[in-house]
Amino acid sequence: MRYLTIALTKGRLAQETLSLFEAAGITSAGADDTKTRKLIFTNEEMGIRFFLAKGPDVPTYVAYGAADIGIVGRDTILEEGRKIYEVLDLGYGACRMCICGPESAAAILKSGDQFRVATKYPNIAKDYFLNRRHQTVEIIKLSGSIELAPIVGLSEVICDIVETGSTLRENGLTVLEEVCPLSARVVVNQVSMKMENARITELITRLKEALDKKCS
Amino acid sequence: MKNLMIHTPEGFRDLYSTAEKEKRALMEKLHTVFETYGYEDIETPAVEYFDVFGSDIGTTPSSELYKFFDRDGNTLVLRPDFTPSVGRAAAMHFTAEGMPLRFSYQGNTYVNSQEYQLHLKEQTQMGVELIGDGSAEADAEILSLTVDLLKSAGLTEFQVSIGDNNYFKSLALDSGLDDETIEEVRVLISNKNFFGVSELLESMQIPERIRQAFVRMPQLFGGYEILDEAASYAANDGSKAAIARLREIGEALKTRGHDRYISYDFGLLSKFHYYTGMIFSAFTYGSGEPVAKGGRYDNLLSHFGMDAPAVGVGLYVDQLMNAISWQGRRHSL
């Protein structure tokens, strides 16, 4: 039997996902050990193997077919824009992609003047302002601590993930507009979906059942 | 500057030695299949006027075309795919008397896709267009040809997945949903997000049979028997006609003995208006993307002043090479 390869996003998402897989009766000895340096974990009896990867790389592994299935946040899927099937919303890791800034920036957003947007997600920000708000903006790509940008005057607003909003509040920023809701998703390679349809569909159905049980 | 002299631009490559020999040999094998099916080679230029691939025709967004100008200021493009080119040439040089016309082509296509995406920007395509025959038999001929092409390439495990755009389109028309929701449903279905569709439609006012169809469509995938299930949701003439057509194609393929490579997929929805009926993709291990795509496009030629139905297939030779070498490596392990 061919291995079904599953790419998990490193970090908190992986922990939640592994416990969901366990609830669905799919165990992966060793994968939840945070201290291990091993990269791949196998469940021989079900012919499944897992590996951990950086979030933005998960859609890449899946698009190339190096992984059949991936678990990744919707923000990453939107930002990477790969041709992959997005088959299931896992619900956890829920947060929102938002345009944020100081209260005073609300007027700038409405003014129609060109302004600067700092973000880790240039594609999402560009799509939002160009295609949905029909505004021309200057996008500045940063790699972290996006909240800094409006404080030090690098940009007027930011486009970033908001979970509780506490980081924003502590820095005198607020949510000005919501771009879209986000959560963890199951993605599948197009070819794998055809060639291994029965196994993949069964796996997804089991995950959905475990998910429903968890919620109820 | 020195570095720019010896490197190829991003997305382009040199091919030499064994890889080049293998590619030549593969292309010759494929070409032999074209000949046995009675297709005649046609050569079209790599450069065309922009309008040939304009937004009402093309499958490639304008931002991904290589564009430049001629001396008169006309916009020219490097062809991103062959079908509109072959259609244009057919309309220019041929008339309805000689139909059906059978053309085969091979050559490179150019798509200025985003950096670090899957594709090479220059890719070799081979394919055929069958012009002037609107019958299910013509659809079956193209599908048979596709199966024979993949077999001649040495593949044993592959699937040609057939769908029909009209099944979804006609149900969507009768669903009473607004365009935005229909687009949302289309995206969910083509993403195979079966739970997503049912959650979205849960609160909507929509005829029960159409709801059931939409919820099932992401999983309406399988052998000939799946047509029976799809038929049970076919609530209107358009969707019934789509099923009847697929049955006819399926029967013709059985007669040709090719049905074991064929599957049906009602979740295969193209967002392009280019295709008017049957559409298909061919899949195999070792290539994360389809190795061949095709379908029926009965309105395309009217853009060039020729009113004729047409159906065709294009093979991505470089993807096919990747798949073959990947499968070869697996066998030797």
Contacts between the chains, C-beta under 8 A, distances in Angstrom:
chain1	res1	chain2	res2	distance
A	2	B	285	8.0
A	62	B	288	8.0
A	63	B	118	6.1
A	63	B	288	5.7
A	64	B	118	6.5
A	64	B	288	4.6
A	65	B	286	7.3
A	65	B	287	6.9
A	65	B	288	3.2
A	66	B	288	7.8
A	81	B	114	7.6
A	82	B	117	7.6
A	82	B	118	8.0
A	83	B	118	7.7
A	83	B	289	6.9
A	85	B	191	5.0
A	85	B	192	4.5
A	85	B	193	7.5
A	86	B	191	4.5
A	86	B	193	5.9
A	87	B	191	6.5
A	87	B	192	5.0
A	87	B	193	5.2
A	87	B	194	7.3
A	87	B	218	7.9
A	88	B	193	6.8
A	88	B	195	5.9
A	88	B	196	7.7
A	89	B	193	7.8
A	89	B	195	7.1
A	89	B	196	6.5
A	188	B	192	6.8
A	189	B	288	5.7
A	190	B	283	7.4
A	190	B	288	7.1
A	190	B	289	6.6
A	190	B	290	7.2
A	191	B	283	4.7
A	191	B	284	7.2
A	191	B	285	7.3
A	191	B	287	6.5
A	191	B	288	5.9
A	191	B	289	7.0
A	191	B	290	7.4
A	193	B	192	6.0
A	194	B	159	5.4
A	194	B	161	5.9
A	194	B	221	7.9
A	194	B	263	7.3
A	194	B	265	7.7
A	194	B	283	4.5
A	195	B	157	7.6
A	195	B	159	6.7
A	195	B	283	6.2
A	195	B	284	7.5
A	195	B	285	6.2
A	197	B	221	6.3
A	197	B	222	8.0
A	201	B	219	6.9
A	208	B	195	5.9
